[in-house]
């Protein structure tokens, strides 16, 4: 073999080695790229990747009824009844109506010595520790028995109830006799007064109050001129309209 042929063969071997080397490098690059793409896909599909990219679930407000709707907060409950807690007879206050069994009674004559007994102050005392309410005026009878006529009220009743504190007092003025001149008037004699109370809605309550006459008066003359004033918180308010009769 001459030198020219040897050099040609050597050139071919070098060219073949370069081509093979380039092919190996290209294969290695392709393999690396595929592995990178597969690894990224696996990372995107993994639970760990999903947990990082998914917002946390909102807390449930299901009340267990199966509706799936949020439960509304409970509305505040109103207390009391009627007008901010009416009680007893619906008198518009927070206290119950007074009951006859819980009241003590007293009568005072307002006329002087030698005068015809006409004007009386009726007093009731709340014997309990709890306030109670008196409405309008007592339903008063000057003669014995429920068949006796009821004394007419002097003027219009006061719509404002009288609250009697525990151990406190309330008053009503009473005029019993007007026809004492001429000798022909019809009148009766009475040894006591009886009364029932009115509830807040205007109905008559059960129970009877008995007002015994003051000591020294066996009986008094009574007639259809009698009038009773409404309940009041002071003696003056109870008697002032009555003393004008």
Buried (B, 14 or more C-beta within 10 A) or exposed (E): EEEEEEEEEEEEEEEEEEEEEEEEEEEEEEEEEEEEEEEEEEEEEEEEEEEEEEEEEEEEEEEEEEEEEEEEEEEEEEEEEEEEEBBBBBBBBBBBBBBBEBBEBBBEBBEEEEEEBBBBBBBBBBEBEEBBBBBBBBBBBBBEEEEBEBBEBBEEBBEEBBBBBEEBBBBBBBBBBBBEEEEEBEBBEBEBBBBBBBBBEEEEBEBBBEBEBBEEEEEBBBBBBBBBBBBBBEBEBBBEBBEEB
